Amino acid sequence: MNKNVHNLKLKTESLLNKLKELKITTQDLFLNQLVFIDQEGILPGALLPRCTQFLVFENRQITPILPLNPILLDYFTPEELTKQLKFELIDEDDLSQVTLILDLPNIKIPLFKDYTLQAENIIYEVPVLEVWPNFQAEGWTEYYGFYYDAEYGEETFQVAFPNVEEIQNLKDRKGSYQIIRCHEFPKFIECKNSQENIIGIILLPTPQKIELAYCWTIGIDFRNDYTSVYVNKDDKIVEYFKLDNLNYKVTYVLVETRFPVLFEYFIPESFIPVDKPFPMPTVLTTRGSTEINQERPIFDGRVYIPDRRYSLQETWVKKDLQWSNENLRYIRLFLKHLTLHLTANAVNKQVKTIQWCISYPPNFSREDKYEYAQMWKDITQELQNKTGVKHLCPNINDGQHFRSQSLAFAQYFTEYEDYDLVNTTCIDIGNAVSNISVWQDNQLVHQCSLNFGKIDIFSQFLRINPQILKIFDLEPNNWIELPEYPFYDKLDTWLRLNSVTWLSRKRELFINHPEFQQLITLMSIGLSGLYFYIGQILAVLYQEGKYTLKEITPVYIGGIGSSILNWLSEGGKFDRYSEINSLLGRMMSIGSGFSDTEEITRMSQNPQDEVACGLVLQDKKLQELDITVNNIDKYKITNFIPTQLFINRFHYSLNVLKIEVIKPIEVYKFKKEGLNISNFEYNQKLLQAISRDLQNYLNFIKADVKYIQQEPLFILELKALLRVLCKEINNK
C-alpha cells in the first residue's frame, strides 16, 4: 500500500472517531449554504478543488468559498484535503445545481452535498487579506495575518485566523482592520458573515520548508534621519541589503486599495525605491497601535517609507529619532520591526546565523555606548527566541562589530574603494550634521561633529526661495505653507526619487537660469566654507603635533549631502576633473595656511551606505583612539576675521581658477590679498547683516552656553552668511 494512502486512511479513521466523540455525522463536515464571490481569480492565494472553473452563475464565472467544517484541517493538510475535493454539475443543463464531493479513504461511498447557487449567497467584493512571511523554517514562530474590509462593511466577509496568539482589531474611519500573530503559517482562514457565522473556509497552501545553512554579517548604520544596511554573505559577497517580497497575497484587491493600507497598517509588499530601499528614512508609524505601553513590532510600530502621496505630519508618524530618553520607545520599535524584517529576508536565503555589526555616533559618551549596545542585545535576544536564527550581537568592548561611524566610514573608503589613509580627511555629510575625521597612517588623529549639513548647504535655500522649485517642475504653492522640517522631508523624498534623473537630463537646460545660478553660488559658498574650516583644523592639529605633515589632505566625502557635488559639477556628475574640485582644495589650503598641493576630493560610490558597508568590512585594521569629539576654534565672535578672509578668497579663487560653472556674487568686491575689505560699501553691509543674523540666532536659542560651545564660531558665522545671502537674493 502506498505510504501516502496509508497515512490518509489513518487520518480519516482519526477524524471519524472524533466525529463520533462529538456526536455529529459526516454530513456535518459540510456547511448548509455555498457562498461564492461574483468574480473569477479573486482568491489567487487559495487552494481550490478540481472543476472549480466550471462554476458559473448568471453567465459569470464565480469563485466558491469552500463550505467545509474547519475540523477537517485538524487531520489533513490543505494539499491533502484539496486533492480529495471536487465540484460536479448535477444537471448539465442547470448550471446552478452543483455537488461538492469529499472522497476520503476508508469511506466506501464518497461524502457529498448538493448546493444551489443563489443570488442571496453572492459576495461582490473581497477584503485585503495577507499573511507574512511566506515560508517555514525550523524555529521560526513569528507569523502575522492582516485583514482590511476595504470599507465594504457587510458587502464583504469577515475572517478568523486559526491558532491565534495575539489579535488586534481596530476601526479607522469607515474601515475595519485586523492584525494577528500566530506561531505557524495558517492552514486556512475562516470566512464569516456580519453575524459572525461561518460561511466557509479559504485553504492556504503550505509554504516551502527552508533549510538553514549560511552565516551573514549584517551592518546597520541607524541615524535619526536615515538608516542604511549592508550585508557580508559568508565572507564572499558584500552588498547592500536587498529585500524580498515575503507577503502572501490571499485575495486580489486593486493596488490602489491594497498598497496604501499595507503601507500604513502592516507590511508593504515592497519598499521605496523597489530596487534599492536602503538607505531608508528613519521614520516610524504607530498608526493603529492601541497599547502605548507595549513595544510589539508590527502591532505597535512599523518602519514607514515616505512617498509623495503620504504626509509626515500626522501624529502617528515618528521621525527625527535622536538618541534621547523621550525617543527610546520609538527607536526600539523601529529597530524591532527592521531587524525582524531583515531576519525574515535572511532566513528566506537559508541563513542560520547573523552577526550584527552596529555603528554609533562619534559624539556618544561611554554611558551612551553602553546603553545603546545593551538595547541591541535585548532586541536580538528577543529575535533569537522567536526566529530560531542564532543572533550574535556585540557588546561595548567588541571593537570589531561595534564601531563609531567615523571608523566605519573610513573603513569603507580604505577597503571597499581601496584608497589609503596616509593623510586623509573624511567628511560624512548628513542632513543636519557633518562628521569629520582626520587620519594619518591609518590612525585617527581627530574627529568632530558639526551642526552643519545638507539643510544648511542646499535645502534651506529652496525653502527661503521656493520659486526655484519651478525648474524642477514643482508647484511652489504646494510647498510654501509647509513648516520647516516637513518641507525638508518632502524635498528629501523628491530628491531620493528624482534627483539623479533631473541632474543627468535637465541640469544643463537650466545652467543659465538666474535662480539656478544663484542656487549653485550659495551651495558652493557653503561647501567651500566647510573645507575652509577643515583647513583650520589641520593647522591647529599641526601646531599641537597631532598631525605631523604641513600640508593639506585628500578628502573622501560621502553621506546624504555628498550629492551636492553632483549639483555643482558640469553635466550633473562629479569627478576628479570637475571645476569644484580645484576650488575646494584651494579653500582648504587658504584655511590652513599650507601650500595648495591641489589635493582632490573623492566622492563615495555609495552615498549614505559608507558606514553600513564599512561595518561588514574588517580586512584592513584601522586604529581608533579614545578621542573626545571636539571642534577646534581659536577666533572670537566679534571680529569676523576668518569669515572676511573666507568670502574674499572664495571670490578671488573663482577668478584665479577661471571657474565658469560657479558665478560670483555680482556686487561683492574682492582684493587679491589682505583682509581690509570691509571699506567697500556692500562688503560692510554684508558684515553688518551677518552680525545681526548671528545675534538673532543666539537670542533664539536663548544663549545656551553649552549648546553654543558645540558649534565652532566660524561655522556659526558661515551659516549666518548663507542665510543673509539667500535672503538678499530672494528679496531682489
C-alpha positions as CSV (number, residue, x, y, z in Angstrom):
1,M,0.0,0.0,0.0
2,N,1.2,3.5,-0.9
3,K,2.6,5.3,2.2
4,N,0.6,8.4,1.4
5,V,-2.7,6.4,1.1
6,H,-2.0,4.6,4.3
7,N,-1.4,7.9,6.1
8,L,-4.7,9.3,4.7
9,K,-6.5,6.3,5.9
10,L,-5.1,6.7,9.4
11,K,-6.1,10.4,9.3
12,T,-9.6,9.6,8.1
13,E,-10.0,7.0,10.9
14,S,-9.0,9.6,13.5
15,L,-11.4,12.1,12.0
16,L,-14.3,9.6,12.1
17,N,-13.5,8.7,15.7
18,K,-13.6,12.4,16.6
19,L,-16.9,12.9,14.9
20,K,-18.3,10.0,16.9
21,E,-16.9,11.5,20.1
22,L,-18.6,14.8,19.2
23,K,-21.8,13.0,18.3
24,I,-22.0,14.6,14.8
25,T,-22.3,12.9,11.4
26,T,-20.1,13.1,8.3
27,Q,-22.7,15.4,6.8
28,D,-21.7,18.0,9.4
29,L,-18.5,18.3,7.6
30,F,-20.4,20.4,5.0
31,L,-22.0,23.7,5.6
32,N,-25.6,24.3,4.6
33,Q,-25.0,27.1,2.0
34,L,-22.5,27.6,-0.7
35,V,-21.4,31.2,-0.6
36,F,-19.5,32.4,-3.6
37,I,-17.7,35.5,-5.0
38,D,-19.0,37.0,-8.1
39,Q,-15.6,37.1,-9.8
40,E,-13.1,34.6,-11.1
41,G,-9.5,34.5,-9.9
42,I,-10.3,36.7,-6.9
43,L,-8.6,34.3,-4.5
44,P,-5.1,33.9,-6.0
45,G,-3.7,32.6,-2.8
46,A,-6.3,29.9,-2.2
47,L,-6.3,26.2,-2.9
48,L,-9.4,25.3,-4.8
49,P,-10.9,21.9,-5.7
50,R,-10.9,20.4,-9.2
51,C,-13.5,21.6,-11.7
52,T,-14.0,24.9,-9.9
53,Q,-13.6,26.7,-13.3
54,F,-17.0,25.2,-14.3
55,L,-18.9,27.1,-11.6
56,V,-20.9,29.8,-13.3
57,F,-23.8,32.0,-12.1
58,E,-25.8,34.1,-14.5
59,N,-23.2,33.7,-17.2
60,R,-20.4,34.8,-14.9
61,Q,-17.6,32.5,-13.6
62,I,-17.5,32.6,-9.8
63,T,-15.1,31.6,-7.0
64,P,-16.5,29.5,-4.2
65,I,-15.7,29.9,-0.5
66,L,-15.4,26.2,0.5
67,P,-18.5,25.2,2.6
68,L,-16.5,22.9,4.9
69,N,-16.1,22.4,8.6
70,P,-12.6,23.6,9.7
71,I,-12.3,20.4,11.8
72,L,-11.1,18.7,8.6
73,L,-7.8,20.8,8.9
74,D,-7.1,19.2,12.3
75,Y,-6.4,16.0,10.4
76,F,-5.5,16.8,6.8
77,T,-3.0,19.3,5.2
78,P,-4.6,21.8,2.8
79,E,-3.0,20.0,-0.1
80,E,-4.4,16.6,1.0
81,L,-7.8,18.0,1.5
82,T,-7.9,19.8,-1.8
83,K,-7.0,16.6,-3.7
84,Q,-10.0,14.8,-2.1
85,L,-12.4,17.6,-3.1
86,K,-14.2,18.0,-6.4
87,F,-17.2,20.1,-7.8
88,E,-19.5,18.5,-10.2
89,L,-22.7,19.7,-12.0
90,I,-25.8,17.8,-11.0
91,D,-27.5,18.5,-14.3
92,E,-25.5,19.6,-17.4
93,D,-28.4,21.8,-18.4
94,D,-28.8,23.5,-15.0
95,L,-25.6,25.3,-14.0
96,S,-27.0,26.4,-10.7
97,Q,-27.1,22.9,-9.3
98,V,-23.7,21.6,-8.1
99,T,-22.3,18.9,-5.9
100,L,-19.2,19.2,-3.6
101,I,-17.6,15.7,-3.3
102,L,-15.3,14.8,-0.5
103,D,-13.6,11.4,-1.3
104,L,-11.9,10.1,1.8
105,P,-10.1,6.8,2.2
106,N,-11.8,4.3,4.5
107,I,-15.3,5.5,3.4
108,K,-16.9,3.3,0.8
109,I,-19.1,5.9,-0.7
110,P,-17.6,9.5,-1.2
111,L,-19.2,12.1,1.0
112,F,-21.1,14.8,-0.9
113,K,-23.5,17.6,-0.6
114,D,-25.7,19.3,-3.2
115,Y,-25.9,23.0,-3.4
116,T,-28.0,25.5,-5.4
117,L,-26.2,28.7,-6.4
118,Q,-28.4,31.5,-5.1
119,A,-28.2,35.3,-5.5
120,E,-28.6,35.8,-1.8
121,N,-25.3,34.0,-1.3
122,I,-23.3,36.2,-3.6
123,I,-20.4,38.3,-2.2
124,Y,-19.4,41.0,-4.6
125,E,-16.3,42.4,-3.0
126,V,-13.3,40.9,-1.2
127,P,-11.2,42.3,1.6
128,V,-7.4,42.8,1.7
129,L,-6.1,39.5,3.2
130,E,-2.4,38.8,3.6
131,V,0.0,36.6,5.6
132,W,3.7,37.3,6.4
133,P,6.2,35.8,6.0
134,N,5.6,33.2,3.3
135,F,7.9,30.4,4.4
136,Q,8.6,27.8,7.0
137,A,11.8,27.2,8.8
138,E,12.9,25.4,11.9
139,G,12.4,27.6,15.0
140,W,10.6,30.4,13.1
141,T,7.4,31.2,15.1
142,E,6.6,34.7,14.0
143,Y,3.7,34.9,11.5
144,Y,1.3,37.8,11.0
145,G,-2.0,38.0,9.3
146,F,-3.8,41.1,8.0
147,Y,-7.4,41.9,7.2
148,Y,-8.9,45.1,5.9
149,D,-12.6,45.2,4.7
150,A,-11.8,48.0,2.2
151,E,-14.7,49.9,3.7
152,Y,-17.2,47.4,2.2
153,G,-18.7,46.6,5.5
154,E,-21.4,43.9,5.2
155,E,-20.8,43.7,1.4
156,T,-17.8,41.6,2.1
157,F,-16.9,38.9,4.5
158,Q,-15.1,38.9,7.9
159,V,-12.4,36.4,8.9
160,A,-10.9,34.4,11.7
161,F,-7.4,33.0,11.7
162,P,-6.7,29.7,13.5
163,N,-4.3,29.3,16.4
164,V,-4.0,33.0,17.1
165,E,-1.6,34.0,19.8
166,E,-2.4,37.7,19.6
167,I,-5.0,39.8,17.9
168,Q,-5.7,43.5,17.3
169,N,-9.0,44.7,15.9
170,L,-9.4,48.4,15.1
171,K,-11.6,50.8,13.3
172,D,-10.3,53.7,11.4
173,R,-12.8,56.0,9.6
174,K,-15.1,53.5,7.8
175,G,-12.6,50.7,7.6
176,S,-12.3,47.6,9.8
177,Y,-8.8,46.1,10.3
178,Q,-7.4,43.0,12.0
179,I,-3.8,42.1,12.7
180,I,-3.0,38.8,14.2
181,R,0.1,36.9,15.3
182,C,0.5,33.2,15.4
183,H,3.2,30.6,15.8
184,E,2.7,28.9,12.5
185,F,1.7,29.7,9.0
186,P,-2.1,29.3,8.9
187,K,-3.6,26.3,7.0
188,F,-6.8,28.1,6.4
189,I,-8.8,31.2,7.1
190,E,-12.4,31.1,8.3
191,C,-14.8,33.4,6.5
192,K,-17.8,34.8,8.4
193,N,-20.8,37.0,7.7
194,S,-21.8,40.1,9.6
195,Q,-23.4,38.0,12.3
196,E,-20.1,36.2,12.7
197,N,-21.5,32.9,11.5
198,I,-19.1,30.8,9.5
199,I,-19.8,30.8,5.7
200,G,-16.8,28.8,4.5
201,I,-13.1,28.5,4.6
202,I,-10.2,29.5,2.4
203,L,-7.5,26.9,2.2
204,L,-3.9,28.1,2.1
205,P,-1.0,26.2,0.6
206,T,1.8,25.0,2.9
207,P,4.8,27.2,2.3
208,Q,8.1,25.7,1.4
209,K,10.4,24.5,4.3
210,I,13.7,26.4,4.2
211,E,16.8,24.5,5.3
212,L,19.1,26.9,7.1
213,A,22.8,26.7,6.3
214,Y,24.6,30.1,5.9
215,C,26.1,32.8,8.1
216,W,25.6,36.5,7.3
217,T,27.2,39.6,8.8
218,I,24.8,42.5,8.7
219,G,25.9,46.1,9.3
220,I,23.3,48.7,10.4
221,D,24.0,52.4,10.5
222,F,21.0,53.7,12.4
223,R,20.7,57.5,12.4
224,N,17.9,59.9,13.2
225,D,17.3,60.8,9.6
226,Y,18.3,57.7,7.5
227,T,19.2,54.1,8.2
228,S,21.5,52.0,6.0
229,V,22.0,48.3,5.9
230,Y,24.8,46.2,4.3
231,V,25.5,42.5,4.3
232,N,28.6,40.3,4.1
233,K,27.5,36.9,2.9
234,D,29.8,34.2,4.2
235,D,32.8,36.5,3.6
236,K,32.2,36.2,-0.2
237,I,29.8,38.9,-1.2
238,V,29.5,42.4,0.2
239,E,26.4,44.3,-1.0
240,Y,23.5,46.5,0.2
241,F,20.8,44.5,1.8
242,K,18.1,43.5,-0.7
243,L,14.5,43.0,0.4
244,D,12.3,40.2,-0.9
245,N,8.5,40.3,-1.1
246,L,7.6,37.8,1.7
247,N,3.9,38.8,1.7
248,Y,1.4,36.0,0.8
249,K,-1.5,37.6,-1.0
250,V,-4.7,35.7,-0.4
251,T,-7.2,37.9,-2.1
252,Y,-6.9,40.0,-5.3
253,V,-7.6,43.7,-4.5
254,L,-6.6,46.6,-6.7
255,V,-3.2,48.0,-5.8
256,E,-4.8,51.4,-5.3
257,T,-6.6,49.9,-2.2
258,R,-4.1,47.3,-1.1
259,F,-0.8,49.2,-1.2
260,P,-1.7,52.1,1.0
261,V,-3.2,50.1,3.8
262,L,-0.3,47.6,3.9
263,F,2.0,50.6,3.9
264,E,0.1,52.3,6.8
265,Y,-1.0,49.4,9.0
266,F,1.0,46.3,8.1
267,I,4.0,45.3,5.9
268,P,4.2,46.6,2.4
269,E,5.0,44.2,-0.4
270,S,7.9,46.4,-1.4
271,F,9.7,49.4,0.0
272,I,10.5,52.5,-2.0
273,P,12.5,52.6,-4.2
274,V,11.9,48.9,-5.0
275,D,15.3,48.2,-6.5
276,K,17.2,49.7,-3.6
277,P,15.2,50.5,-0.4
278,F,18.3,51.2,1.7
279,P,19.3,53.8,2.8
280,M,15.7,54.3,4.1
281,P,14.3,57.2,6.0
282,T,14.3,56.6,9.8
283,V,10.6,57.0,10.1
284,L,8.2,55.0,12.3
285,T,4.4,54.7,12.1
286,T,2.4,53.8,15.2
287,R,-0.9,54.0,13.3
288,G,-3.4,51.5,14.6
289,S,-1.5,50.9,17.9
290,T,-3.8,50.6,20.8
291,E,-1.2,49.9,23.5
292,I,1.0,52.8,24.4
293,N,3.0,50.8,27.0
294,Q,3.9,47.9,24.7
295,E,6.7,47.6,22.1
296,R,5.4,44.9,19.7
297,P,6.8,45.0,16.2
298,I,4.0,45.4,13.6
299,F,1.3,45.8,16.2
300,D,2.7,48.9,17.9
301,G,5.1,50.3,15.3
302,R,6.4,49.7,11.9
303,V,9.1,51.1,9.5
304,Y,7.5,53.8,7.4
305,I,8.8,54.7,4.0
306,P,7.7,58.2,2.9
307,D,6.3,58.6,-0.6
308,R,4.9,61.7,-2.3
309,R,1.4,60.6,-1.5
310,Y,1.8,60.4,2.2
311,S,2.0,63.1,4.9
312,L,4.7,63.0,7.6
313,Q,2.9,65.5,9.8
314,E,0.4,63.0,11.2
315,T,0.6,62.3,15.0
316,W,1.3,58.6,14.4
317,V,4.4,59.4,12.3
318,K,7.5,59.5,14.4
319,K,10.7,60.8,12.9
320,D,13.9,62.7,13.9
321,L,14.6,59.9,16.3
322,Q,17.6,61.4,18.1
323,W,19.1,59.3,20.9
324,S,17.2,60.6,23.9
325,N,15.0,59.2,26.7
326,E,11.8,60.5,25.2
327,N,12.6,58.7,21.9
328,L,13.7,55.4,23.2
329,R,10.4,53.6,22.8
330,Y,10.1,54.7,19.2
331,I,13.7,53.9,18.5
332,R,13.2,50.4,19.9
333,L,10.0,49.9,17.9
334,F,11.7,51.0,14.7
335,L,14.7,48.7,15.2
336,K,12.5,45.7,16.4
337,H,10.5,45.8,13.1
338,L,13.6,46.5,11.0
339,T,15.6,43.6,12.5
340,L,12.6,41.2,12.3
341,H,12.2,42.1,8.6
342,L,15.9,41.7,7.9
343,T,15.9,38.4,9.7
344,A,13.0,37.1,7.7
345,N,14.7,38.1,4.5
346,A,17.9,36.3,5.7
347,V,16.0,33.1,6.5
348,N,14.4,33.3,3.1
349,K,18.0,32.9,1.8
350,Q,18.8,30.0,4.1
351,V,20.7,32.0,6.8
352,K,21.0,30.3,10.2
353,T,23.4,32.7,11.9
354,I,23.5,36.5,11.9
355,Q,26.4,38.5,13.2
356,W,25.2,42.0,13.8
357,C,27.6,45.0,13.3
358,I,26.4,48.2,14.8
359,S,27.6,51.8,14.4
360,Y,27.2,54.6,16.9
361,P,27.7,58.4,16.6
362,P,31.2,59.7,17.3
363,N,29.9,62.0,20.0
364,F,28.4,59.2,22.1
365,S,29.6,59.1,25.7
366,R,30.7,55.8,27.2
367,E,27.3,55.7,29.0
368,D,25.5,56.2,25.7
369,K,27.5,53.4,24.1
370,Y,26.8,51.1,26.9
371,E,23.0,51.7,26.8
372,Y,22.9,51.5,23.0
373,A,24.8,48.2,22.9
374,Q,22.6,46.8,25.6
375,M,19.4,47.8,23.7
376,W,20.7,46.0,20.6
377,K,21.5,42.9,22.7
378,D,18.0,42.9,24.1
379,I,16.4,43.2,20.7
380,T,18.4,40.5,19.1
381,Q,17.9,38.1,22.0
382,E,14.2,38.5,21.6
383,L,14.6,37.8,17.9
384,Q,16.6,34.6,18.6
385,N,13.8,33.3,20.8
386,K,11.2,33.8,18.1
387,T,13.0,33.0,14.8
388,G,15.3,30.1,15.5
389,V,18.2,32.1,14.0
390,K,21.3,32.4,16.1
391,H,21.9,36.1,16.6
392,L,25.4,37.4,17.6
393,C,25.3,40.9,18.9
394,P,28.4,42.9,20.1
395,N,28.9,44.4,23.5
396,I,30.6,47.8,24.2
397,N,34.1,46.3,24.1
398,D,33.7,44.5,20.8
399,G,35.6,46.9,18.6
400,Q,35.2,44.6,15.6
401,H,31.4,44.7,15.5
402,F,30.6,47.8,17.5
403,R,32.3,50.8,15.9
404,S,31.9,54.5,15.6
405,Q,30.5,56.0,12.4
406,S,33.8,57.7,11.8
407,L,35.8,54.5,11.9
408,A,33.3,52.5,9.7
409,F,33.2,55.4,7.2
410,A,37.0,55.4,6.8
411,Q,37.0,51.6,6.7
412,Y,34.6,51.8,3.7
413,F,37.0,54.1,1.7
414,T,40.2,52.2,2.5
415,E,38.8,48.7,1.9
416,Y,35.8,48.9,-0.4
417,E,37.1,51.7,-2.7
418,D,40.8,50.9,-2.0
419,Y,42.0,54.3,-1.0
420,D,44.8,54.9,1.5
421,L,44.7,56.8,4.8
422,V,48.2,58.1,4.8
423,N,46.9,61.6,5.4
424,T,43.3,62.0,4.8
425,T,40.2,63.9,5.8
426,C,36.8,62.1,5.7
427,I,33.6,64.1,5.6
428,D,30.3,62.3,6.2
429,I,27.6,64.9,5.4
430,G,24.1,64.2,6.9
431,N,21.0,66.3,6.7
432,A,21.8,68.4,9.8
433,V,25.2,67.1,11.0
434,S,28.5,66.5,9.3
435,N,31.1,64.1,10.9
436,I,34.7,65.0,10.1
437,S,37.6,62.7,10.9
438,V,41.3,63.3,10.2
439,W,43.6,60.3,9.6
440,Q,47.3,59.8,9.4
441,D,49.0,56.4,8.7
442,N,45.7,54.5,9.3
443,Q,45.3,56.2,12.7
444,L,42.5,58.6,13.7
445,V,44.1,61.8,15.0
446,H,40.9,64.0,15.2
447,Q,37.2,63.8,14.8
448,C,34.4,66.3,15.3
449,S,30.7,66.6,14.6
450,L,29.3,69.9,13.1
451,N,25.7,71.1,13.2
452,F,26.1,71.9,9.5
453,G,24.8,69.6,6.8
454,K,22.8,69.3,3.6
455,I,20.0,71.5,5.0
456,D,22.5,74.4,5.5
457,I,24.2,73.9,2.2
458,F,21.2,73.2,0.0
459,S,17.7,72.6,1.3
460,Q,17.2,75.8,3.2
461,F,17.8,77.8,0.0
462,L,14.8,76.2,-1.6
463,R,12.6,76.8,1.4
464,I,13.6,80.5,1.6
465,N,13.1,80.9,-2.1
466,P,10.5,78.2,-3.2
467,Q,10.2,79.7,-6.6
468,I,13.4,77.8,-7.5
469,L,11.2,74.7,-7.3
470,K,9.7,75.6,-10.7
471,I,12.8,74.5,-12.5
472,F,12.1,71.0,-11.0
473,D,8.6,71.1,-12.4
474,L,7.2,71.5,-8.9
475,E,4.5,74.0,-8.0
476,P,5.8,76.3,-5.3
477,N,2.2,77.0,-3.9
478,N,2.1,73.3,-2.8
479,W,5.2,73.9,-0.7
480,I,5.0,77.4,0.7
481,E,2.7,76.6,3.6
482,L,4.7,73.7,4.8
483,P,6.5,74.1,8.1
484,E,10.3,74.0,8.0
485,Y,11.0,70.3,8.6
486,P,8.0,68.9,6.8
487,F,9.3,70.9,3.8
488,Y,12.7,69.3,4.1
489,D,11.1,65.8,4.5
490,K,9.1,66.3,1.3
491,L,12.1,67.7,-0.5
492,D,14.2,64.7,0.5
493,T,11.5,62.3,-0.8
494,W,11.6,64.2,-4.2
495,L,15.4,64.1,-4.3
496,R,15.5,60.4,-3.4
497,L,13.2,59.5,-6.3
498,N,14.1,62.1,-8.9
499,S,17.4,64.0,-8.5
500,V,19.6,61.6,-10.5
501,T,17.3,61.8,-13.5
502,W,16.9,65.6,-13.2
503,L,20.7,66.1,-12.9
504,S,21.5,63.9,-15.9
505,R,18.7,65.2,-18.2
506,K,17.7,68.7,-17.2
507,R,20.5,70.3,-15.3
508,E,22.3,71.7,-18.4
509,L,19.0,73.1,-19.7
510,F,18.9,75.4,-16.7
511,I,22.6,76.2,-16.3
512,N,22.0,79.8,-17.3
513,H,18.8,80.2,-15.4
514,P,19.4,83.1,-12.9
515,E,17.8,81.4,-9.9
516,F,19.6,78.2,-10.6
517,Q,22.9,80.1,-10.9
518,Q,22.2,81.7,-7.6
519,L,21.5,78.4,-6.0
520,I,24.8,77.0,-7.3
521,T,26.7,80.0,-5.9
522,L,25.1,79.6,-2.5
523,M,25.8,75.9,-2.4
524,S,29.4,76.5,-3.4
525,I,30.0,79.0,-0.7
526,G,28.5,76.6,1.9
527,L,30.7,73.6,0.8
528,S,33.8,75.8,0.4
529,G,33.3,77.2,3.9
530,L,33.3,73.6,5.3
531,Y,36.6,72.9,3.5
532,F,38.0,76.3,4.8
533,Y,37.2,75.2,8.3
534,I,38.8,71.8,7.8
535,G,41.9,73.7,6.8
536,Q,41.8,75.5,10.1
537,I,41.5,72.1,11.9
538,L,44.7,70.8,10.1
539,A,46.6,74.0,11.0
540,V,45.8,73.6,14.7
541,L,46.5,69.8,14.7
542,Y,49.9,70.6,13.1
543,Q,50.6,73.2,15.8
544,E,49.7,70.7,18.5
545,G,51.9,68.0,16.9
546,K,48.9,65.6,16.4
547,Y,49.2,65.9,12.6
548,T,52.8,65.9,11.5
549,L,52.6,66.9,7.9
550,K,52.5,70.6,6.9
551,E,50.2,70.0,4.0
552,I,46.5,69.7,3.2
553,T,44.9,66.3,2.7
554,P,42.9,64.5,0.1
555,V,39.2,64.3,1.1
556,Y,36.9,61.4,1.0
557,I,33.3,62.6,1.1
558,G,30.1,60.7,1.5
559,G,26.7,60.7,3.2
560,I,23.4,62.1,2.0
561,G,24.9,65.5,1.5
562,S,27.7,64.4,-0.8
563,S,25.3,64.5,-3.7
564,I,25.8,68.3,-3.5
565,L,28.9,67.7,-5.5
566,N,26.9,66.5,-8.5
567,W,24.8,69.7,-8.4
568,L,28.0,71.7,-8.6
569,S,29.6,69.8,-11.4
570,E,29.4,70.0,-15.1
571,G,26.9,67.5,-16.6
572,G,25.5,66.8,-13.1
573,K,28.2,64.2,-12.3
574,F,31.1,64.9,-10.1
575,D,34.6,63.5,-10.8
576,R,38.2,64.5,-10.1
577,Y,38.2,66.8,-13.1
578,S,35.2,68.9,-12.0
579,E,35.9,72.6,-11.5
580,I,34.6,72.4,-8.0
581,N,37.4,70.0,-7.1
582,S,40.1,72.6,-7.6
583,L,38.1,75.3,-5.7
584,L,37.6,73.1,-2.6
585,G,41.3,72.1,-2.4
586,R,42.3,75.8,-2.6
587,M,39.8,76.8,0.1
588,M,41.3,74.1,2.4
589,S,44.7,75.5,1.7
590,I,43.7,79.0,2.5
591,G,42.1,77.9,5.7
592,S,45.2,76.0,6.9
593,G,47.8,78.4,5.6
594,F,49.5,75.4,3.9
595,S,50.5,75.4,0.3
596,D,47.9,74.4,-2.2
597,T,49.1,71.0,-3.4
598,E,45.9,70.5,-5.4
599,E,44.7,67.6,-3.4
600,I,41.5,66.2,-4.8
601,T,38.1,65.2,-3.3
602,R,36.9,61.7,-3.9
603,M,33.2,61.2,-3.8
604,S,31.7,58.0,-2.5
605,Q,30.4,55.5,-5.0
606,N,27.6,54.6,-2.5
607,P,26.4,57.8,-0.8
608,Q,24.8,57.1,2.6
609,D,25.9,53.5,2.6
610,E,29.5,54.0,3.6
611,V,29.2,53.3,7.3
612,A,26.9,50.3,6.9
613,C,29.3,48.9,4.3
614,G,32.3,49.7,6.4
615,L,30.9,47.8,9.3
616,V,31.0,44.5,7.5
617,L,34.5,45.1,6.1
618,Q,37.3,44.2,8.5
619,D,40.4,43.1,6.5
620,K,42.4,46.3,6.9
621,K,42.9,47.3,10.5
622,L,42.4,50.9,11.5
623,Q,43.3,52.3,14.8
624,E,40.7,54.4,16.6
625,L,42.0,56.1,19.7
626,D,39.8,57.2,22.6
627,I,39.4,60.7,21.2
628,T,36.9,63.2,22.7
629,V,34.9,64.7,19.9
630,N,35.6,68.4,19.8
631,N,35.7,71.3,17.5
632,I,38.7,73.5,17.0
633,D,38.1,77.2,17.2
634,K,40.5,80.0,18.0
635,Y,38.6,83.0,16.9
636,K,36.3,85.4,18.7
637,I,32.8,86.0,17.7
638,T,33.3,89.8,17.5
639,N,35.7,90.3,14.6
640,F,34.6,88.0,11.7
641,I,38.2,87.9,10.5
642,P,38.0,84.3,9.3
643,T,34.7,84.9,7.6
644,Q,36.1,88.0,5.8
645,L,39.1,86.0,4.7
646,F,37.0,83.2,3.5
647,I,34.5,85.1,1.4
648,N,37.2,87.3,-0.1
649,R,39.4,84.3,-1.0
650,F,36.4,82.4,-2.3
651,H,35.7,85.1,-4.9
652,Y,39.4,85.6,-5.7
653,S,39.8,81.8,-6.3
654,L,36.8,81.8,-8.7
655,N,38.7,84.4,-10.7
656,V,42.2,82.8,-10.5
657,L,41.0,79.3,-11.3
658,K,38.8,80.6,-14.1
659,I,35.8,78.7,-12.9
660,E,32.8,79.0,-15.2
661,V,30.2,76.8,-13.6
662,I,30.1,78.9,-10.3
663,K,29.2,82.6,-10.6
664,P,30.4,85.1,-8.0
665,I,28.1,87.4,-6.1
666,E,27.9,90.3,-8.5
667,V,28.1,93.2,-6.1
668,Y,30.8,91.7,-3.9
669,K,34.2,93.3,-4.3
670,F,37.3,91.2,-3.5
671,K,41.0,92.0,-3.2
672,K,43.9,89.8,-4.2
673,E,45.4,89.9,-0.7
674,G,44.9,91.3,2.7
675,L,41.8,91.5,4.9
676,N,41.0,95.2,4.8
677,I,38.0,94.6,2.5
678,S,35.2,96.0,4.7
679,N,35.7,99.5,3.3
680,F,33.7,98.5,0.2
681,E,30.1,99.6,0.8
682,Y,28.4,96.3,0.0
683,N,31.0,94.3,1.9
684,Q,30.5,96.5,5.0
685,K,26.7,96.0,4.8
686,L,27.2,92.2,4.4
687,L,29.3,92.0,7.6
688,Q,26.7,94.1,9.5
689,A,23.9,91.8,8.2
690,I,25.9,88.7,9.3
691,S,26.4,90.1,12.7
692,R,22.7,90.9,13.1
693,D,21.6,87.5,11.9
694,L,24.1,85.7,14.2
695,Q,22.9,87.7,17.2
696,N,19.3,86.9,16.4
697,Y,20.2,83.2,16.2
698,L,21.9,83.4,19.6
699,N,18.9,85.1,21.0
700,F,16.7,82.4,19.5
701,I,18.5,79.6,21.3
702,K,18.5,81.7,24.4
703,A,22.3,81.8,24.6
704,D,22.6,78.3,25.9
705,V,26.3,78.3,26.5
706,K,26.6,74.6,26.4
707,Y,24.9,74.4,23.0
708,I,27.0,77.3,21.6
709,Q,30.2,75.7,22.6
710,Q,29.3,72.7,20.5
711,E,29.4,74.8,17.4
712,P,32.6,76.4,16.1
713,L,32.2,80.1,15.8
714,F,33.3,80.1,12.1
715,I,30.6,77.6,11.3
716,L,28.1,79.8,13.1
717,E,29.3,82.7,11.0
718,L,29.2,80.7,7.9
719,K,25.6,79.7,8.5
720,A,24.7,83.3,9.1
721,L,26.4,84.3,5.9
722,L,24.5,81.7,3.9
723,R,21.1,82.8,5.4
724,V,21.9,86.5,4.7
725,L,23.0,85.9,1.1
726,C,19.9,83.7,0.4
727,K,17.5,86.3,1.8
728,E,19.2,89.0,-0.2
729,I,18.8,87.1,-3.4
730,N,15.2,86.3,-2.6
731,N,14.3,90.0,-1.9
732,K,15.7,91.2,-5.2
